[in-house]
Amino acid sequence: MPVKKKVTKEGNMQVVAPSQDFAKSNSLISAKYRASLVECKLMSISLSQADKMVKEEVEINGEVVPVFTSTMYSSDLTKQLGVTSKNLPTQLRSAYTKMAARQIGVEENGEFMYRNLFIGSDYKNGVFKLYYNPLLGNYYRKLSSNFTMLNLEEQLSFRSIYSFRLHEVLKQKCYGEKTNKQEGVESTKYTGIRYSVAEMKLMMGTVEADSTACRNVLNKTSGAPDYEKAVEVAKDKTNDRWADFKRYCIDPAVKEINAKTSMHVEYETEKSGQGGKVHSLIFSVTIKNAEAESKEPSEKIRVLSEDDKLEFILELKELMGDITAKDLRGIAEASSYDLDKCKRAFDVYRNSDRDSIDNPTGFIIKAIQDGWEPKKKAAKKNPFNAYKQNEYDYDELEAKLISNF
């Protein structure tokens, strides 16, 4: 797959990966639980790679069972999750511990089914792997119904868990049967998206819904759950007063969603009872149509897939010759995977006094970072001349890249 680029408002070229849209089961979106932002982002990163999941034979209680696995790399996760490489193992361990304990529940007509979505995880040599429960394949692979399309780039941009959760909850609701839809050329507006304050607290995680008392209320065998009662019996609550919930959760989330996504959110409240207690939120959501959005330049840089990065590095190796996979990766990352920057920096190096340069890779990276331009002079012999173009082992290079990062 060729590396694609686009022009920003400033006229700079930026790398564009294939669409970051992915499907997420509505059952996962509408579940009531408290989670960290790292947990939610990690789940989205994994689900965005659902079509690349690999079926592995895993021994469980003495029996070999086929299990789908999702593989992620530390070099990508540090950027996607916004954590340092030193803290990444701790963050992954903490996030997975909570993710593994969480169950998906489906209840209908007095019958129910509860399962853990994950059955294990590994983190070795900079590779993080999630093992999915094979009994829940219809919740994470090849979804054909009851799902919502989300965008990984938008989700990774959020700095607040409340923004993350409100965004995906509203995105799901926009396509619900009871939502009023007004479709225009530039955008589509959805109105009448109604949630009780109590249910919104449970979905945004300001109320811990995993306590026994709370679950007993939510998992009743008939009728709609009593969210007010569930919030009332829950012991672990934050921002419980409406004024605090509005100030610290709803309003900041709406502001961040409006600033960072193609969605614009507004809301009004409904009051009832003595003293006019706020009991419901009614949202209006305007989503810019994809056709209109594509006409406007974007300032965002999308995350490249591992395949795109590998192909870029192979192009870089053809340009620079016999250089290690680690150095190639360093040069690629310094340029934000911009081949033109790499070519200019390499031309600067070739036209320099190379005998006085102790660290060619460091020199090239410095040239990229400072925007050095090549001088017009006769090019000297390429010092990386041990490499012959097109005589490389693709699988071997990929293995080296994975082992180094």
Secondary structure, 3 states (H helix, E strand, C coil): CCCEEEECCCCCEEEECCCCEEEEEHHHHCCCCCCCHHHHHHHHHHHCCHHHCEEEEEEECCEEEEEEEEEEEHHHHHHHHCCCCCCHHHHHHHHHHHHHHCEEEEEECCEEEEEECEEEEEEECCEEEEEECHHHHHHCCCCCCCEEEEEHHHHHHCCCHHHHHHHHHHHHHHCCCCCEEEECCCEEEEEEEEEEHHHHHHHHCCECCCCHHHHHHHCCCCCCCCHHHHHHHCCCECCCCHHHHHHHHHHHHHHHHHHHCCEEEEEEEEEECCCCEEEEEEEEEEEECHHHHHCCCCCCCCCCCHHHHHHHHHHHHHHHCCCCHHHHHHHHHHCCCCHHHHHHHHHHHHCCCHHHCCCHHHHHHHHHHHCCCCCCCCCCCCCCCCCCCCCCCHHHHHHHHHHHC
